[in-house]
């Protein structure tokens, strides 16, 4: 079974990276995994958090820091 990982790209060196356009910029957050299953889980979680914060219309820098902090929480 194959699952598409939403908003991600993959490289052999870095593994999966989550990307999303916001406020005329691109958020780019390394998922720190090369596992497709783990990347799917983390990507879905980041996408949900992104949608929650997007409704607050936070500035780009605040959004980036919040998403990275959430990614760090997911890794623990």
Secondary structure, DSSP 4 states (H G I P E B T S, - for coil): ---PPTTEEEETTTEEEEEEEETTEEEEEE-----HHHHHHHHHHHHHHHHHHHTTT--HHHHHHHHHHHHHHHH-
